[in-house]
Amino acid sequence: MSDAVRHLYVHLPFCAHRCGYCDFVTVVGRRGHHAAYVDGLLAELELERDPLAPELETVFLGGGTPTFTEASELERLLFALPRAAEVTVEANPETVTPALAQLLFRSGVNRVSLGAQTFQPRLLAVLDRVAGPDDVRASVENLRDVGFDNISLDLIYGIPGQKPSDLDADIDEALALRPEHLSCYELEAKPGTRFTHAHGEELRRQAEAMEGYFECVVEALVGAGYRWYETANFCREDAGGRDLRSRHNLAYWRGRDYLGLGIGAVSTVRGQRWRTTPRLGAYLAALNEGRRPLREYEQLPDSVQREERVMLGLRLDEPLPLATVAASLDSDALARLERLGLARRVPLEESGSPAPAGALTLTGRGRLLGDAVTADLLA
């Protein structure tokens, strides 16, 4: 089927503890539920196999902390999931022992995303992170030792108490580990959380510094030879010609359909989006009875799909075909942004000849202003 889904997300919610800034669907501890949850995931997969392609492009295990899941259950899940060209597992550094690295490698995982966040101990304490800088280094070494050659590191900036020199040091520490991929995110603390209550004033001060932090990250990583392929994501140019971008996340940014399994997981399939209940008990009870778990459904009209395609597609360094989104663009705003040097139209080669509408891309300056430029285009 040409419209078959080729991207699968699997949510493993279990964590050793909950970090103060986190707003993902997580469950602390509950080791006694890990086997039942994997049973639930595999039951849900059987119920949802219809739209999946026979061969997938990507599988992504996110969380939570997927590598906090009981090792035997994680291995059982990995062997039961469909095979894919790219299989990514998120991990917290303190969980990546030599045995865990070996388990991931023999189970078909070929990409690991490590949540380093920062290498400054005092800032790790602010974030309630358990892993220290030495844990990050050890986890990378453990992964390399068993053969992993596609490792991504996550960094966060805008942490309460962070200084520009701290960010410079974090980038230097990360680059010293030579990861194939880096994701660098500004800290987003949700209003009303205990984190915002504890650090409200400092978070407001950090918000004013975000633009400078962002420019620093881009300049440093591009200067180190990384490709700035998405607003917050960078990859090395591989000497062997491998494309080291996250293929799974590229699917989101390009507007591809994907299936999500697990509590709180989101799916977008054939113009419909749904989010599964975040309640572990309700999820397991439904699947134990052979039923789909409770979900919130949303129809996605063409106009919404076009707007999302613009918002996500312009985060990339590749041209966005205008023919698919022109109806949602403000032509006057586009002309103005071109005059300001923030956006430009380029020819788009399709089947050997330029497409009439061409394509749209943001300039370097436009990408630094990202969301504001996109909002102007869609106004």
PESULCOR-V122775 format. One record per residue. N is the residue number from 1. RES is the residue in one letter. SS is DSSP state (alpha for helix, beta for strand, coil for the rest). Layout:
N_RES_SS ; N_RES_SS
//
This chain:
1_M_coil ; 2_S_coil ; 3_D_coil ; 4_A_coil ; 5_V_beta ; 6_R_coil ; 7_H_beta ; 8_L_beta ; 9_Y_beta ; 10_V_beta ; 11_H_beta ; 12_L_beta ; 13_P_coil ; 14_F_beta ; 15_C_beta ; 16_A_coil ; 17_H_coil ; 18_R_coil ; 19_C_coil ; 20_G_coil ; 21_Y_coil ; 22_C_coil ; 23_D_coil ; 24_F_coil ; 25_V_coil ; 26_T_coil ; 27_V_beta ; 28_V_beta ; 29_G_coil ; 30_R_coil ; 31_R_alpha ; 32_G_alpha ; 33_H_alpha ; 34_H_alpha ; 35_A_alpha ; 36_A_alpha ; 37_Y_alpha ; 38_V_alpha ; 39_D_alpha ; 40_G_alpha ; 41_L_alpha ; 42_L_alpha ; 43_A_alpha ; 44_E_alpha ; 45_L_alpha ; 46_E_alpha ; 47_L_alpha ; 48_E_coil ; 49_R_alpha ; 50_D_alpha ; 51_P_alpha ; 52_L_beta ; 53_A_coil ; 54_P_coil ; 55_E_coil ; 56_L_beta ; 57_E_beta ; 58_T_beta ; 59_V_beta ; 60_F_beta ; 61_L_beta ; 62_G_beta ; 63_G_beta ; 64_G_coil ; 65_T_coil ; 66_P_alpha ; 67_T_alpha ; 68_F_alpha ; 69_T_coil ; 70_E_coil ; 71_A_alpha ; 72_S_alpha ; 73_E_alpha ; 74_L_alpha ; 75_E_alpha ; 76_R_alpha ; 77_L_alpha ; 78_L_alpha ; 79_F_alpha ; 80_A_alpha ; 81_L_coil ; 82_P_coil ; 83_R_coil ; 84_A_beta ; 85_A_beta ; 86_E_beta ; 87_V_beta ; 88_T_beta ; 89_V_beta ; 90_E_beta ; 91_A_beta ; 92_N_coil ; 93_P_alpha ; 94_E_alpha ; 95_T_alpha ; 96_V_coil ; 97_T_coil ; 98_P_alpha ; 99_A_alpha ; 100_L_alpha ; 101_A_alpha ; 102_Q_alpha ; 103_L_alpha ; 104_L_alpha ; 105_F_alpha ; 106_R_alpha ; 107_S_coil ; 108_G_coil ; 109_V_coil ; 110_N_coil ; 111_R_beta ; 112_V_beta ; 113_S_beta ; 114_L_beta ; 115_G_beta ; 116_A_beta ; 117_Q_beta ; 118_T_coil ; 119_F_coil ; 120_Q_coil ; 121_P_alpha ; 122_R_alpha ; 123_L_alpha ; 124_L_alpha ; 125_A_alpha ; 126_V_alpha ; 127_L_coil ; 128_D_coil ; 129_R_coil ; 130_V_coil ; 131_A_coil ; 132_G_coil ; 133_P_alpha ; 134_D_alpha ; 135_D_alpha ; 136_V_alpha ; 137_R_alpha ; 138_A_alpha ; 139_S_alpha ; 140_V_alpha ; 141_E_alpha ; 142_N_alpha ; 143_L_alpha ; 144_R_alpha ; 145_D_alpha ; 146_V_alpha ; 147_G_coil ; 148_F_coil ; 149_D_coil ; 150_N_coil ; 151_I_beta ; 152_S_beta ; 153_L_beta ; 154_D_beta ; 155_L_beta ; 156_I_beta ; 157_Y_beta ; 158_G_coil ; 159_I_coil ; 160_P_coil ; 161_G_coil ; 162_Q_coil ; 163_K_coil ; 164_P_alpha ; 165_S_alpha ; 166_D_alpha ; 167_L_alpha ; 168_D_alpha ; 169_A_alpha ; 170_D_alpha ; 171_I_alpha ; 172_D_alpha ; 173_E_alpha ; 174_A_alpha ; 175_L_alpha ; 176_A_alpha ; 177_L_coil ; 178_R_coil ; 179_P_coil ; 180_E_coil ; 181_H_beta ; 182_L_beta ; 183_S_beta ; 184_C_beta ; 185_Y_beta ; 186_E_beta ; 187_L_coil ; 188_E_coil ; 189_A_coil ; 190_K_coil ; 191_P_coil ; 192_G_coil ; 193_T_coil ; 194_R_alpha ; 195_F_alpha ; 196_T_alpha ; 197_H_alpha ; 198_A_alpha ; 199_H_alpha ; 200_G_alpha ; 201_E_alpha ; 202_E_alpha ; 203_L_alpha ; 204_R_alpha ; 205_R_alpha ; 206_Q_alpha ; 207_A_alpha ; 208_E_alpha ; 209_A_alpha ; 210_M_alpha ; 211_E_alpha ; 212_G_alpha ; 213_Y_alpha ; 214_F_alpha ; 215_E_alpha ; 216_C_alpha ; 217_V_alpha ; 218_V_alpha ; 219_E_alpha ; 220_A_alpha ; 221_L_alpha ; 222_V_alpha ; 223_G_alpha ; 224_A_coil ; 225_G_coil ; 226_Y_beta ; 227_R_beta ; 228_W_beta ; 229_Y_beta ; 230_E_beta ; 231_T_coil ; 232_A_coil ; 233_N_beta ; 234_F_beta ; 235_C_beta ; 236_R_beta ; 237_E_coil ; 238_D_coil ; 239_A_coil ; 240_G_coil ; 241_G_coil ; 242_R_coil ; 243_D_coil ; 244_L_coil ; 245_R_coil ; 246_S_coil ; 247_R_alpha ; 248_H_alpha ; 249_N_alpha ; 250_L_alpha ; 251_A_alpha ; 252_Y_alpha ; 253_W_alpha ; 254_R_coil ; 255_G_coil ; 256_R_coil ; 257_D_coil ; 258_Y_beta ; 259_L_beta ; 260_G_beta ; 261_L_beta ; 262_G_coil ; 263_I_coil ; 264_G_coil ; 265_A_coil ; 266_V_beta ; 267_S_beta ; 268_T_beta ; 269_V_beta ; 270_R_coil ; 271_G_coil ; 272_Q_beta ; 273_R_beta ; 274_W_beta ; 275_R_beta ; 276_T_beta ; 277_T_coil ; 278_P_coil ; 279_R_coil ; 280_L_alpha ; 281_G_alpha ; 282_A_alpha ; 283_Y_alpha ; 284_L_alpha ; 285_A_alpha ; 286_A_alpha ; 287_L_alpha ; 288_N_alpha ; 289_E_coil ; 290_G_coil ; 291_R_coil ; 292_R_coil ; 293_P_coil ; 294_L_coil ; 295_R_beta ; 296_E_beta ; 297_Y_beta ; 298_E_beta ; 299_Q_beta ; 300_L_coil ; 301_P_coil ; 302_D_alpha ; 303_S_alpha ; 304_V_alpha ; 305_Q_alpha ; 306_R_alpha ; 307_E_alpha ; 308_E_alpha ; 309_R_alpha ; 310_V_alpha ; 311_M_alpha ; 312_L_alpha ; 313_G_alpha ; 314_L_coil ; 315_R_coil ; 316_L_beta ; 317_D_coil ; 318_E_coil ; 319_P_coil ; 320_L_beta ; 321_P_beta ; 322_L_alpha ; 323_A_alpha ; 324_T_alpha ; 325_V_coil ; 326_A_alpha ; 327_A_alpha ; 328_S_alpha ; 329_L_coil ; 330_D_coil ; 331_S_alpha ; 332_D_alpha ; 333_A_alpha ; 334_L_alpha ; 335_A_alpha ; 336_R_alpha ; 337_L_alpha ; 338_E_alpha ; 339_R_alpha ; 340_L_coil ; 341_G_coil ; 342_L_coil ; 343_A_beta ; 344_R_beta ; 345_R_beta ; 346_V_beta ; 347_P_coil ; 348_L_coil ; 349_E_beta ; 350_E_beta ; 351_S_coil ; 352_G_coil ; 353_S_beta ; 354_P_beta ; 355_A_coil ; 356_P_coil ; 357_A_coil ; 358_G_coil ; 359_A_beta ; 360_L_beta ; 361_T_beta ; 362_L_beta ; 363_T_coil ; 364_G_alpha ; 365_R_alpha ; 366_G_alpha ; 367_R_alpha ; 368_L_alpha ; 369_L_alpha ; 370_G_alpha ; 371_D_alpha ; 372_A_alpha ; 373_V_alpha ; 374_T_alpha ; 375_A_alpha ; 376_D_alpha ; 377_L_alpha ; 378_L_alpha ; 379_A_coil
//
